[in-house]
Amino acid sequence: MNELVFIENNQVVTDSLTIAEVFDKEHRNVVRDIENQIVKLIEAGERRFSLLNFERSNYVNDRGREYEKFLLTEDAFAIVAMAYTTPEAMKMKVKFVQEFKRMRETLNGVRPLSEREQLVASLKLSLETAEEITEVKGEVKEIRNMVEQQITLDHGEQRRVQKAVGHKIYELEHDPDLRPALFSEIYREIKDRFGVGSYKDIKRKDLQSAIRYIEAWVPKKVVS
């Protein structure tokens, strides 16, 4: 299971895919529930609330097909999940509330230091007390390079790759029945090109190279 909530455009949100998975529902049914709530909000004169708290988005499934999903703020989630009242659903709603709180604290800066931040903080302390400044600076540079070599794409950067792939495939092929094969081919070649098991494992330092590779990609077979 993915994280229950995440940060998107400097805002803590969840999405309809996560809700469907956690509450064991078909995604299309969750989308229907969301759309019904949006209609009710508009009828109640709360169009602004719906615009601020529900955002339409897209995702590409494992077969390379693009579908619509929703991003929801905590307030939007509360409205949609209000109808889910089984004991198990209540437990999951509590977990969502806790995760929203934790991620808000993360967004506001009240959070434990990441591994990289701990390294930086430790190195700053070393710089203040080290007798050999030149040697310490060399160690800092080496460790920074080591850390940067290990950092993979975050959620937003993964979406950039997905969007670049989707744009390329839709640009190359107009027949929906032929697109899945191209999606499989390009994702396979991306993995081969960057030596990873999934596009999500691409190193952050290679993001721009990956985007350029996708933009210049040409399938092995001629497309229509």
Protein Blocks (a to p, Z undefined) as FASTA:
>chain_A
ZZfbdceehiacddfklmmmmnopafklmmmmmmmmmmmmmmnopmmmmmmmpccddddd
fkopacddddddfklmmmmmmmpmcfklmmmmmmmmmmmmmmmmmmnopacddfklmmmm
mmmmmmmmpmblmlmmmmmmmmmmmmmmmpccdfklmmmmmmmmmmmmmmmpmcfklmmm
mmmmmmmmmmmmnopabfklpcfklmmmmmmmmmmpccfbdcZZ
